[in-house]
Amino acid sequence: MKNQKLVPAAYVNKCIKKWGVQSQRNKIIEECLELALALQQTSCVTKDKKNNESNVYSELADVIIMMEQAKKIFDYERIKFNVKVKLRLLDEKYFNDEK
């Protein structure tokens, strides 16, 4: 599957303009916590597996939407730099012997 843009820039800008930066920063926290909880609940034997899976995908969608907003709220160049650093560290730590 091609890496395609899922969240239109106009939507991102509209959300930030409507609710403001601080509100959307709080929403990023909320959605990431909800995803963490949904993922944790997948290993809970008392939870409905089908509902859990659906919830994980729903929360993943929310986090993707919020990450697009994060790219506007925070310094995107710094984000890209840190992603490159993290990928390099992962490569050095786990995949260096494959070269």
Secondary structure in CASP SS format (residue, H / E / C, confidence):
PFRMAT SS
TARGET T0000
AUTHOR 0000-0000-0000
METHOD secondary structure of the structure
MODEL  1
M C 1.00
K C 1.00
N C 1.00
Q C 1.00
K C 1.00
L C 1.00
V C 1.00
P C 1.00
A H 1.00
A H 1.00
Y H 1.00
V H 1.00
N H 1.00
K H 1.00
C H 1.00
I H 1.00
K H 1.00
K H 1.00
W H 1.00
G C 1.00
V H 1.00
Q H 1.00
S H 1.00
Q H 1.00
R H 1.00
N H 1.00
K H 1.00
I H 1.00
I H 1.00
E H 1.00
E H 1.00
C H 1.00
L H 1.00
E H 1.00
L H 1.00
A H 1.00
L H 1.00
A H 1.00
L H 1.00
Q H 1.00
Q H 1.00
T C 1.00
S C 1.00
C C 1.00
V C 1.00
T C 1.00
K C 1.00
D C 1.00
K H 1.00
K H 1.00
N H 1.00
N H 1.00
E H 1.00
S H 1.00
N H 1.00
V H 1.00
Y H 1.00
S H 1.00
E H 1.00
L H 1.00
A H 1.00
D H 1.00
V H 1.00
I H 1.00
I H 1.00
M H 1.00
M H 1.00
E H 1.00
Q H 1.00
A H 1.00
K H 1.00
K H 1.00
I H 1.00
F C 1.00
D C 1.00
Y H 1.00
E H 1.00
R H 1.00
I H 1.00
K H 1.00
F H 1.00
N H 1.00
V H 1.00
K H 1.00
V H 1.00
K H 1.00
L H 1.00
R H 1.00
L H 1.00
L H 1.00
D H 1.00
E H 1.00
K H 1.00
Y H 1.00
F H 1.00
N H 1.00
D H 1.00
E H 1.00
K C 1.00
END
